[in-house]
């Protein structure tokens, strides 16, 4: 079964579906590699809009922690970082159709989207402080830019759950709709962009906005923070008296 399903809604809109519903679309390494490739393929084919959604009960539960635990190298932050690069470099508009859960690295991933719409009842949470990893996907930059510095620190340091209603209030999502109506709402927005907006204006406005943020600097600093976090965990293990 393909972990990423590509649906061509028309010649200018493509839908990319995270398709690991048995694991709440946890982002394993295969899926992390497929997403940037699919985004860049859509760009090379001059698609104007990409819609991301998740199959089953959630958008995504974030990193595949079971895979990371089994892998001696743990979670590969560079794969997550590449998601952000691909989406920000895409010339068109990227829309997130979110439901169920958007957790951890999955929530970070959505910060690179241009527009995010959520179903009522969706839960958002940054779990990194709970599980002992640093945030990535340029979240050190994009999260404060999206919700403000104080709220960003709150979400990262407390790892508290955020409802769809609160997410809307703080600007984490663009709008909230009944789950049954969400897909049509997202597709209406996509069709309006394609039919009624200037492609050149969208491309240049997106480029102008994105270039105000030093994303590559954030990604590199996050990489270094991740390495420091791994070293810290190793030191902690060395200090344990196993008796």
N, C-alpha and C positions, 0 to 999 in steps of 0.2 A: 504494500500500500504506500502510495506517495505521501511523504510527510508535508509537502507543500503542493497544493492544488492550484492550478492557474485556470481561471475562467475568463474568457474573452467576452465581456458584456457587449461590446461593439468594437468598431475599429479604433476607438480612442480611449476606451476605459477597460482596464484589466483588474480583475479581482484576484488577490492572492490569499489563499485560505490555509491557515495553520491547521494541519490535519493529523494530530496525534490525540484524538479525543479521549482515548483510554488513560492518558496521563495529563489531562487538562491542558493539552498542547504545550507541555513542558519543552523548553528549547534545548534539544540535544545538539551535539556537534554537527550531525548531518543536516538538521534543519537550519542551524546557524550558518552553514556554508551555502545552503540553497537560496536563502532569502536575498542576500546581496546580488547573487548571480541573476535571480529573477528580476530584481529591480533594475539592474543594468541592462538586461535584455529588453525590458519594457522601454527604457530610455532610448536604446538604439533603434527600437521600432517606432519611435515618435509617439508613444502613448502620452496622452495629456493628463490622465488621472490613474492613480493606483488606489484601490481600496483594499485594506487589510482587515480580515476578520478571522475568527477562530471557529472550527467545527466543534459540535457538541456543546458542553455546558459552560465553556469559558473561552475568553480570548486567549490567555495563557497564564499558567501558574508560575512562569519565570523559568529560571535555569533548571535543567534536569539534574537535581541534586543526587539522584541515585547513580546516574552515569558519572558525575563528578567524583563521588565517593569511591567508585570502582576504579577510576582512572588515577594512577599514581601522581599525575601532574595536576589533578583537580580541575576546576573550572578554567577554561581558556578565555581570559578577558579579551584577548585580541579578536576573537571571533565576534564577541558582542560589540566591540568598538566598530567593526566593519559594517555592522547593521546601520549605525548612525551615519557613517561616511556615505554609504550607498544612497540612503534616503535623502540626505541633505544635498547630494550632488544631482539627484534626479531633477530634470528640468521642469517637470510637471508638478501637479499637486498630489500629495499623499494624504489619504483620509483613513482614519481608524474607526472601525465599527466594533465597539467594545461591549462585551457582555460577560456576565458571570464573575470572572476574576481577571484583574490585570495586576500581577504581583511581581515584585523584585525586578529582575532584569527585563521582564516583559513590560512592566510599567515604564522603566527607563527607556525602552525601545520606543514607546509611544510618544515620548517627548520630542523625538525628531520628526514626527508627523506634522503636517501643516494644519490639519483639522482633526479633532477627536470628538466623536459622538458616542454616548453610552446609553445602554438600556437601564431602565429603572432596576434597582436591586444589584447593580454591579458593585463589586468591592475592589478598592484600590489599596495597595500596601507596599511599602518598601521594607523588605525583610533583612536587608544587608547587615544592619547593626545587631540583629538577633542571631544571625548565623555566622557572624565573624568575617565578613568580607567588606571591601570598600565598594562604593558606588562607581558605575562606569557609564558608558554610552554618552559621555559628555554631560552627565547629569549634574556634575559639580557646577556647570555653567547653565545648562538648559532648564534645570528645575527652578533655581532662583529667578531666572528670566521669565518663567511661566507663572509661578505662584507667589513670588516675592521671597526675599531672603529669610525673613522670620519663619514663614510657613514652611519653606524648604527645610530649614534646620529642624523644625518640629517633626516633619514627616520622616526625615532620615534618622534622627536621634531616638524617637519614640517607637518607630515601626508600627504606629497605630493604624488601624483600619479606617479608611475614608469611604463614606457612602457616595453613591452617584450624585445625590443632591448636594453634598458638601463639595464634591469634586467640581460640580458646576459653579458653585458659589465662589470657589477660590481660583477658578480659571484653569483647572487641570483638564477639564473637558470643555468642548464648545457648546454642547447641549445634551439634554437627557430626554429620552422618549420611551414610551412603552415598548417592551421587547418586540411585540408583534409588529410595531410600526417602524422600528429602527432601520431595518434594511431598506425599505422604500424611501425613508427620509434621506439616508446616506446616498442612495442612487439618484434621488432628485437633485441633491447638491452637486453630485458628479456631473449629471446631465446639464445642469445650469452652467457649470464651469465650462464645459465643452461647447455648448451652444451659444452662450451669451457673453463670454469673457474673451478678451484679447489674449491669445497665446503668448505673444511677445511681451505684453505687459505683465502677465503672470510670471513668466520666466525671469524677467529682469527685476521685478519687485521682490520675488523670492530670493534671487541672488543678492540683491541689495540688503535685504533684511538679514539673511544668514551671514553675510560677510561682516556685519557689525559684531559678530560673536567669534572669538578666537577658538573655534572648536578644536582645531588640531592641537593647540596648546593644552586645552583641557584634557583631550584624549591621552596625550603623552604624560601629563602629570598624573592622571588616574592610573596609567600603566605603572608608573613608579610607585604610587601609593599601594597598588596591588602587590607589587614585589615586596614592599616593606611589611605589608600585612602578612604575607607568607613567611617572611623571616621572623616576624614576631611570634607567629604560631609555632614555628620550629623551636624558637628559644624557650617558649613556654613548655613544650614537650620535653626539652632537655632538662628543665628544672624539676620535672616531676620525679618524686621518689617512688619508684614502682615496687619497692619493698623486696 
